[in-house]
Amino acid sequence: MALSSKKRCLDSWYSFRLGIFSYFRFLSILLSFSFFFRILAFVLFLLLSFTLSFAFYFFRFDGRKKSAFPSHGARRHEFL
């Protein structure tokens, strides 16, 4: 059972990395065009940065949401 969970975690990490790399490839293609597309690439990069920081702050790597109030009924080991 643990092996399938580990494989699922690795598969999701691989698809996440693949998505990020293709996103940056798309941004590099946009950078090769005119000034408008460079601005668009910068805005998309800022949007990606904000989205990832939000995701890494509020969610764990296994997909469960972190509690906003860890002292209310949460066990200490869940937040280490």
JOBELTA-V574108 format. One record per pair of residues at least 4 apart in sequence whose C-alpha atoms are under 7 Angstrom apart, sorted by sequence separation. I is the first residue (numbers start at 1). J is the second residue. D is the distance in whole Angstrom. If there is no record, write none. Layout:
# JOBELTA-V574108
i	j	d
I	J	D
I	J	D
This chain:
# JOBELTA-V574108
i	j	d
1	5	7
2	6	6
3	7	6
4	8	6
5	9	6
6	10	6
7	11	6
8	12	6
9	13	6
10	14	6
11	15	6
12	16	6
13	17	6
14	18	6
15	19	6
16	20	6
17	21	6
18	22	6
19	23	6
20	24	6
21	25	6
22	26	6
23	27	6
24	28	6
25	29	6
26	30	6
27	31	6
28	32	7
33	37	6
34	38	7
35	39	6
36	40	6
37	41	6
38	42	6
39	43	6
40	44	6
41	45	6
42	46	6
43	47	6
44	48	6
45	49	6
46	50	6
47	51	6
48	52	6
49	53	6
50	54	6
51	55	6
52	56	6
53	57	6
54	58	6
55	59	6
56	60	7
59	63	6
60	64	6
70	74	5
59	64	6
60	65	6
31	37	6
59	65	5
60	66	7
30	37	5
31	38	5
58	65	6
59	66	5
30	38	6
58	66	6
31	41	7
30	41	6
27	41	5
